[in-house]
Amino acid sequence: MRTTTEIKRTLARVANMALNGEIDTKTANTIILACNAILGAIRTDEQQKKIDELEVLLSGIK
């Protein structure tokens, strides 16, 4: 689970498994919490990359 697309697929699969009784809700919740933590980390990394790019652009203007 390295990309948002992979995480979305995982969440959909876990939801379907929980709905079909293939996985217990406690396990499903644990996986969903982990996915949310990973998504948060990905968002933070993406924001930092954008900030870094803007800083480079601004330093070139000065």
N, C-alpha and C positions, 0 to 999 in steps of 0.2 A: 504494500500500500504506500506507494511513493508519490502518486499524483491524485489530484482531486477526482479525476475520472475513475481511478481504481477504487477510491474510497466510496464514491457514489454507488458503484457496482456492488461493493461489499455491503453497504447499508441496505440496498435493495434486496440482495440475496438473504441477508440476515432477517430482514422483515418478512420475506416470503417464507423462510424456514420457520420463523416463530408462528406465523399465521397457520402454517400447515402442521404444526405440532412436531416438527423435526428437530427443534432446538428449544430448550427451556428458556423462559423469559429472563431468568437471572443471567444466564450466559449471554443471551441476546443483548441485554442491557450493558453488560461488561464490554462487549464488542463495540456497541454504539458509543459508549463513553470513550473508549480508546480511539475510535474514528474521529470523534469530536476534538480530542486532544491533538491528534495528528493534523487535522484541518486547521486548527488554531496555529500550530507551529508553521505550517505551510504559508498561511496568510501573513504571519509575522515575517517570515523570510522574504516573501514577495514584497512586502512593504519596505523592508530594509533595503532591498535591491533598488527599488524606485527612489528611495531617499538618497542612496549612494549615487545613482545616476544624476539626480537633480543637483547634488553637491558638485559633481564634476562639471556639469553644464554651467552652474553659477560661478565656479572658480575660473572658467574659461572666459566669462563675460567681464570679470573684474580687471 
